[in-house]
């Protein structure tokens, strides 16, 4: 009887004496699996883990929560990194110059402070099986990722995905991106889908085969589509752009639709889209706070609600173009800037000029002419040379950005804004 009581007491004691979650707090510098194994008994690690050296395979066992960062830099031989129990990294998951890494497995990870994946040319997929729901900042550059499967984000501050040559699909469910959205210089076949995005602070798209943003309503700063390969682009719920709106050097573009866009706070630039001739997708645009610059193979442009342009207006078409609508708006005082130029391709050329003052009255087709304000002596003085698109201060690609000699000075300033996005 005493023996049975002793056994029962021992079992009861063990039940109440079960150890609580172990917490460790010393920063860990890792060069081998042995180093990682020293914290395998820690469910919570209250510091950062720095990994380097020449280990080929590393596994972080046991740890479920890290309050600091995981930082892997220049681990020249590392092909696989796994953290099978890890659920949260409050800091950053930061991998830089890990050139042979092909496996990144964190099947239970759902919460991150930020993700930075830079120069991982062997990495083709993210094994985030549970789906990362929370991460403020995303920077992914120079990887071989084919998609961003595993990132199921709802709200993001920065989303910058660039120079990933094999990526075919970029899709996130975020409803807002509060600082920067930049998708640039990836595969020309990449399809971008942002089905729930309603608001962005600043957005730029380069080298995209499609961009879908059906719910987008507002962009605080600038919105740019530059050097893309899509045939059409639309954001029919977009109502306002606080800065510059730019469509530039999209070589296949034939149709653009922004049916609810009523206000652009900065410049409005459409330049060097060689197949985009009929600008008819801006039926509600009423106000432009900067300049309008339109250059290219244009045959028609319709802005039925436009009644206020605070900057200059330059329309320079390589095709036959009817300027009457713009002339009328100019005469009505809707254009408040110093410069107004509208001209298209001449169909007849006058062979007689009565005097030097006849420069602006030389005959041409009724659909092709130029008008200037009294502050400009000629159409040439009203037209400057500007970049039709901007090279990102962070990324570049040979031939990705084309120059446009036809943009007006004010449009130059508008396009120049994109150099600092």
C-alpha positions as CSV (number, residue, x, y, z in Angstrom):
1,X,0.0,0.0,0.0
2,X,2.8,2.4,0.9
3,X,4.6,1.5,-2.4
4,X,1.5,2.3,-4.4
5,X,1.1,5.6,-2.6
6,X,4.7,6.5,-3.2
7,X,4.4,5.8,-6.9
8,X,1.2,7.9,-7.2
9,X,2.9,10.7,-5.3
10,X,5.9,10.6,-7.6
11,X,3.7,10.8,-10.7
12,X,1.7,13.7,-9.3
13,X,4.9,15.5,-8.5
14,X,6.2,15.0,-12.0
15,X,2.9,16.3,-13.4
16,X,3.1,19.6,-11.5
17,X,6.9,19.9,-11.9
18,X,6.7,19.9,-15.8
19,X,9.2,22.5,-16.9
20,X,7.9,25.8,-18.5
21,X,9.0,27.0,-21.9
22,X,12.7,27.6,-21.9
23,X,13.9,31.1,-22.8
24,X,17.5,31.9,-24.0
25,X,18.9,35.4,-24.6
26,X,22.5,35.3,-25.6
27,X,23.3,36.4,-29.2
28,X,24.4,33.4,-31.2
29,X,27.1,33.4,-33.9
30,X,26.9,30.3,-36.0
31,X,29.4,28.6,-38.2
32,X,28.4,25.0,-37.7
33,X,25.4,22.7,-36.8
34,X,27.0,22.3,-33.3
35,X,26.5,26.0,-32.7
36,X,22.8,25.8,-33.5
37,X,22.3,22.7,-31.4
38,X,23.3,24.7,-28.3
39,X,19.8,26.4,-28.4
40,X,17.7,23.5,-29.5
41,X,16.1,23.4,-26.1
42,X,15.0,27.0,-26.3
43,X,11.5,27.5,-27.4
44,X,11.9,31.3,-27.2
45,X,15.2,32.9,-28.3
46,X,15.4,36.6,-27.1
47,X,18.2,37.7,-29.4
48,X,19.5,37.4,-32.9
49,X,21.2,34.6,-34.8
50,X,24.1,35.4,-37.1
51,X,25.1,32.7,-39.5
52,X,28.2,32.5,-41.7
53,X,31.0,30.1,-42.3
54,X,31.2,27.1,-44.6
55,X,28.6,24.7,-43.3
56,X,26.5,23.1,-46.1
57,X,23.3,22.2,-44.2
58,X,22.0,23.9,-41.1
59,X,18.8,23.1,-39.1
60,X,17.5,25.2,-36.3
61,X,15.6,22.7,-34.1
62,X,13.3,23.4,-31.2
63,X,13.1,27.2,-31.4
64,X,9.5,28.5,-32.0
65,X,10.0,32.3,-31.5
66,X,12.9,34.7,-32.1
67,X,12.6,38.2,-30.9
68,X,15.6,39.4,-32.9
69,X,16.8,38.6,-36.4
70,X,18.1,35.6,-38.4
71,X,20.9,37.0,-40.4
72,X,22.8,34.8,-42.9
73,X,25.5,36.5,-44.9
74,X,28.1,35.2,-47.3
75,X,27.7,31.6,-46.2
76,X,29.5,30.3,-49.2
77,X,28.8,26.6,-48.9
78,X,25.3,26.7,-47.4
79,X,22.8,24.8,-49.6
80,X,20.0,24.3,-47.1
81,X,18.6,26.1,-44.1
82,X,15.6,24.8,-42.2
83,X,13.7,25.8,-39.0
84,X,11.0,23.2,-38.7
85,X,9.3,24.5,-35.5
86,X,9.9,28.3,-36.0
87,X,6.6,30.3,-36.0
88,X,7.6,33.9,-35.5
89,X,10.6,36.2,-36.1
90,X,9.9,39.6,-34.6
91,X,12.9,41.1,-36.4
92,X,14.1,40.4,-39.9
93,X,14.8,37.2,-41.9
94,X,17.8,38.5,-43.8
95,X,19.7,36.4,-46.2
96,X,22.4,38.1,-48.4
97,X,24.9,36.7,-50.8
98,X,24.2,33.0,-50.1
99,X,24.8,31.9,-53.7
100,X,24.3,28.1,-53.5
101,X,21.3,28.1,-51.1
102,X,18.6,26.1,-52.8
103,X,16.4,25.2,-49.8
104,X,14.8,27.6,-47.4
105,X,12.3,25.7,-45.3
106,X,10.2,27.2,-42.5
107,X,7.0,25.2,-42.7
108,X,5.3,26.8,-39.6
109,X,6.4,30.4,-40.0
110,X,3.5,32.8,-40.0
111,X,4.8,36.1,-38.6
112,X,7.8,38.3,-39.5
113,X,9.0,41.8,-39.0
114,X,10.6,41.9,-42.4
115,X,12.1,39.7,-45.2
116,X,15.2,40.6,-47.1
117,X,16.4,38.1,-49.7
118,X,19.4,39.5,-51.7
119,X,21.6,37.6,-54.2
120,X,20.3,34.1,-53.8
121,X,20.7,32.9,-57.4
122,X,20.0,29.2,-56.6
123,X,16.8,29.7,-54.6
124,X,13.8,28.7,-56.6
125,X,11.0,28.5,-54.0
126,X,10.0,29.6,-50.5
127,X,9.0,26.7,-48.3
128,X,6.7,28.7,-46.0
129,X,4.0,26.1,-45.9
130,X,1.8,27.7,-43.3
131,X,1.9,31.0,-45.1
132,X,3.4,34.2,-43.8
133,X,0.5,36.5,-42.9
134,X,2.3,39.4,-41.3
135,X,5.5,41.1,-42.5
136,X,6.0,44.9,-42.8
137,X,8.8,45.1,-45.3
138,X,9.6,42.8,-48.2
139,X,12.7,43.2,-50.3
140,X,13.5,40.3,-52.8
141,X,16.2,40.8,-55.3
142,X,18.4,38.7,-57.5
143,X,17.0,35.2,-56.8
144,X,15.7,32.4,-59.0
145,X,12.3,32.3,-57.4
146,X,9.4,31.4,-59.7
147,X,6.7,32.8,-57.5
148,X,6.1,34.2,-54.1
149,X,3.9,31.3,-52.9
150,X,4.0,31.3,-49.1
151,X,3.5,35.0,-48.6
152,X,-0.1,35.6,-47.7
153,X,0.2,39.2,-46.6
154,X,-2.7,41.5,-45.7
155,X,-0.9,44.8,-44.9
156,X,2.6,45.8,-46.0
157,X,4.7,48.9,-45.7
158,X,7.3,48.2,-48.4
159,X,7.0,45.6,-51.2
160,X,10.1,45.7,-53.5
161,X,10.6,42.8,-55.8
162,X,13.3,43.3,-58.5
163,X,15.8,41.6,-60.7
164,X,14.4,38.1,-60.3
165,X,14.8,36.7,-63.8
166,X,12.8,33.5,-63.4
167,X,9.7,34.7,-61.6
168,X,6.4,34.2,-63.4
169,X,3.9,35.2,-60.9
170,X,3.8,37.9,-58.2
171,X,0.6,37.8,-56.2
172,X,-0.2,39.1,-52.7
173,X,-3.5,39.8,-50.9
174,X,-2.4,43.0,-49.2
175,X,-5.2,45.7,-49.0
176,X,-2.7,48.5,-48.4
177,X,1.0,49.2,-49.1
178,X,1.9,52.2,-47.0
179,X,5.3,53.2,-48.2
180,X,6.6,51.7,-51.4
181,X,5.4,49.3,-54.0
182,X,8.0,48.6,-56.7
183,X,8.0,45.7,-59.0
184,X,10.8,46.2,-61.6
185,X,13.3,44.4,-63.9
186,X,12.0,40.9,-63.3
187,X,11.1,38.4,-66.0
188,X,9.3,40.2,-68.9
189,X,6.7,37.4,-68.5
190,X,5.8,38.1,-64.9
191,X,2.1,38.5,-64.1
192,X,1.3,40.8,-61.2
193,X,-1.9,40.4,-59.3
194,X,-2.9,42.6,-56.4
195,X,-6.6,41.7,-56.2
196,X,-7.4,43.3,-52.8
197,X,-5.1,46.4,-52.9
198,X,-7.2,49.5,-52.2
199,X,-4.5,52.0,-51.3
200,X,-0.8,52.5,-52.0
201,X,1.5,55.3,-51.1
202,X,3.8,55.1,-54.1
203,X,3.7,52.5,-56.9
204,X,6.0,51.7,-59.9
205,X,5.8,48.8,-62.3
206,X,8.5,47.9,-64.9
207,X,8.9,44.9,-67.1
208,X,5.6,43.3,-66.3
209,X,3.4,41.2,-68.6
210,X,0.3,42.1,-66.8
211,X,-0.7,44.2,-63.8
212,X,-4.1,43.6,-62.1
213,X,-5.4,46.0,-59.4
214,X,-9.2,45.9,-59.7
215,X,-9.8,47.4,-56.3
216,X,-7.2,50.2,-56.2
217,X,-8.8,53.5,-55.2
218,X,-6.0,55.9,-54.3
219,X,-2.3,56.4,-54.7
220,X,-0.9,59.0,-52.3
221,X,2.2,59.9,-54.3
222,X,3.1,58.7,-57.8
223,X,2.0,55.8,-60.1
224,X,4.1,54.7,-62.9
225,X,4.0,52.1,-65.6
226,X,7.3,52.1,-67.5
227,X,8.9,49.7,-70.0
228,X,6.2,47.0,-69.5
229,X,5.2,44.4,-72.1
230,X,1.5,44.3,-71.4
231,X,-1.1,45.1,-74.1
232,X,-3.6,46.7,-71.8
233,X,-3.6,48.2,-68.3
234,X,-6.5,49.3,-66.2
235,X,-7.4,50.4,-62.7
236,X,-11.0,51.4,-63.1
237,X,-11.7,52.0,-59.5
238,X,-8.7,54.4,-59.1
239,X,-10.0,57.9,-58.2
240,X,-6.9,59.9,-57.4
241,X,-3.1,60.0,-57.7
242,X,-1.4,62.5,-55.4
243,X,1.8,62.9,-57.5
244,X,2.8,62.0,-61.0
245,X,0.9,59.6,-63.3
246,X,3.1,58.1,-66.0
247,X,2.6,55.7,-68.9
248,X,6.0,55.5,-70.7
249,X,7.7,53.2,-73.1
250,X,5.3,50.3,-72.9
251,X,6.0,49.0,-76.4
252,X,2.9,46.7,-76.7
253,X,0.4,48.9,-75.0
254,X,-2.8,49.4,-77.0
255,X,-5.4,50.3,-74.4
256,X,-5.4,52.0,-71.0
257,X,-8.5,52.4,-68.8
258,X,-8.7,54.5,-65.7
259,X,-12.5,55.2,-65.8
260,X,-12.8,56.8,-62.3
261,X,-9.6,58.7,-62.2
262,X,-10.6,62.4,-61.6
263,X,-7.5,64.0,-60.0
264,X,-3.8,63.9,-60.6
265,X,-1.9,66.1,-58.2
266,X,1.4,66.1,-60.1
267,X,2.3,65.7,-63.8
268,X,0.4,63.6,-66.3
269,X,2.8,61.9,-68.7
270,X,2.1,59.6,-71.6
271,X,5.2,59.1,-73.7
272,X,6.7,56.7,-76.3
273,X,4.1,54.0,-76.2
274,X,4.5,53.1,-79.8
275,X,1.2,51.2,-80.3
276,X,-0.9,53.4,-78.0
277,X,-2.5,55.9,-80.4
278,X,-6.0,56.6,-79.0
279,X,-5.9,58.0,-75.5
280,X,-9.5,57.5,-74.5
281,X,-9.5,55.8,-71.1
282,X,-9.6,58.8,-68.9
283,X,-13.2,59.9,-69.2
284,X,-13.4,61.4,-65.7
285,X,-10.1,63.2,-65.4
286,X,-10.9,66.8,-64.5
287,X,-7.8,68.2,-62.7
288,X,-4.0,67.9,-63.2
289,X,-1.9,69.7,-60.6
290,X,1.3,69.7,-62.7
291,X,2.0,69.6,-66.4
292,X,0.6,67.4,-69.2
293,X,3.1,65.9,-71.5
294,X,2.0,63.6,-74.3
295,X,4.5,62.3,-76.8
296,X,4.4,59.5,-79.4
297,X,2.3,58.0,-82.2
298,X,-0.9,59.6,-81.1
299,X,-4.0,60.1,-83.3
300,X,-6.5,61.1,-80.7
301,X,-6.8,62.1,-77.1
302,X,-10.1,62.6,-75.2
303,X,-10.5,64.1,-71.8
304,X,-14.1,65.2,-71.7
305,X,-14.1,66.4,-68.1
306,X,-10.7,68.1,-68.0
307,X,-11.1,71.7,-66.9
308,X,-8.0,72.5,-64.9
309,X,-4.3,72.0,-65.6
310,X,-2.0,74.0,-63.3
311,X,1.1,73.4,-65.4
312,X,2.0,73.6,-69.0
313,X,0.6,71.3,-71.8
314,X,2.7,69.8,-74.5
315,X,1.2,67.4,-77.0
316,X,3.7,66.3,-79.7
317,X,2.5,63.5,-82.0
318,X,4.3,61.7,-84.8
319,X,1.0,61.1,-86.4
320,X,-1.8,63.2,-87.7
321,X,-3.5,64.7,-84.6
322,X,-6.4,67.0,-84.2
323,X,-5.5,69.7,-81.7
324,X,-8.9,71.5,-81.7
325,X,-10.0,70.1,-78.3
326,X,-6.8,71.2,-76.7
327,X,-6.9,74.6,-78.5
328,X,-10.4,75.2,-77.2
329,X,-9.4,74.3,-73.6
330,X,-6.4,76.6,-73.9
331,X,-8.5,79.5,-75.1
332,X,-11.0,78.9,-72.3
333,X,-8.2,79.4,-69.8
334,X,-8.3,75.8,-68.5
335,X,-4.5,75.6,-68.9
336,X,-2.7,77.7,-66.3
337,X,0.9,77.0,-67.1
338,X,3.2,79.1,-69.2
339,X,3.7,76.6,-72.1
340,X,1.1,75.3,-74.5
341,X,2.1,73.3,-77.5
342,X,0.0,71.0,-79.6
343,X,1.3,69.6,-82.9
344,X,1.0,66.5,-85.1
345,X,2.5,65.2,-88.3
346,X,2.2,67.6,-91.3
347,X,0.3,66.3,-94.3
348,X,1.2,69.3,-96.5
349,X,4.1,71.6,-96.4
350,X,4.0,75.3,-97.3
351,X,6.6,76.4,-99.7
352,X,6.1,80.1,-99.1
353,X,6.8,82.2,-96.1
354,X,6.0,85.9,-96.3
355,X,8.4,86.9,-93.6
356,X,10.2,85.6,-90.5
357,X,7.0,86.3,-88.5
358,X,5.2,83.8,-90.7
359,X,7.0,80.9,-88.9
360,X,3.9,80.2,-86.8
361,X,1.5,80.7,-89.6
362,X,3.1,78.4,-92.2
363,X,0.4,76.2,-93.8
364,X,0.1,72.6,-92.8
365,X,-2.8,70.2,-92.5
366,X,-5.8,71.4,-90.4
367,X,-5.0,68.5,-88.0
368,X,-1.5,69.5,-87.4
369,X,-0.2,72.7,-85.9
370,X,1.5,74.3,-82.9
371,X,0.3,77.1,-80.6
372,X,2.4,78.9,-78.0
373,X,1.8,81.5,-75.4
374,X,3.4,84.9,-75.7
375,X,6.2,83.8,-73.4
376,X,7.6,81.4,-76.0
377,X,9.1,82.4,-79.4
378,X,8.7,79.0,-81.0
379,X,7.5,75.5,-80.4
380,X,11.0,74.4,-80.0
381,X,11.5,76.8,-77.1
382,X,8.5,75.3,-75.5
383,X,9.8,71.7,-75.9
384,X,12.6,70.4,-73.8
385,X,14.4,67.1,-73.7
386,X,13.3,64.7,-70.9
387,X,13.5,61.1,-70.0
388,X,10.3,59.3,-70.7
389,X,10.9,57.0,-67.8
390,X,13.2,57.0,-64.9
391,X,15.9,54.7,-63.9
392,X,15.4,53.5,-60.3
393,X,18.1,54.7,-58.0
394,X,18.4,51.1,-56.8
395,X,18.1,49.0,-60.0
396,X,19.1,49.3,-63.6
397,X,18.9,47.3,-66.8
398,X,20.5,48.0,-70.2
399,X,17.9,49.4,-72.5
400,X,15.2,49.4,-69.9
401,X,14.8,53.1,-69.9
402,X,14.3,55.1,-73.1
403,X,14.8,58.8,-73.6
404,X,12.2,61.0,-75.1
405,X,13.3,64.1,-76.8
406,X,9.8,65.4,-77.1
407,X,8.7,65.9,-73.5
408,X,8.2,69.5,-72.3
409,X,10.3,71.0,-69.6
410,X,7.5,70.6,-67.0
411,X,7.0,67.0,-68.1
412,X,10.7,66.5,-67.7
413,X,10.4,67.4,-64.0
414,X,7.4,65.1,-63.6
415,X,9.3,62.2,-65.1
416,X,12.4,63.0,-63.1
417,X,10.5,62.3,-59.9
418,X,10.7,58.6,-60.7
419,X,14.5,58.7,-60.3
420,X,14.0,59.0,-56.6
421,X,11.3,56.4,-56.0
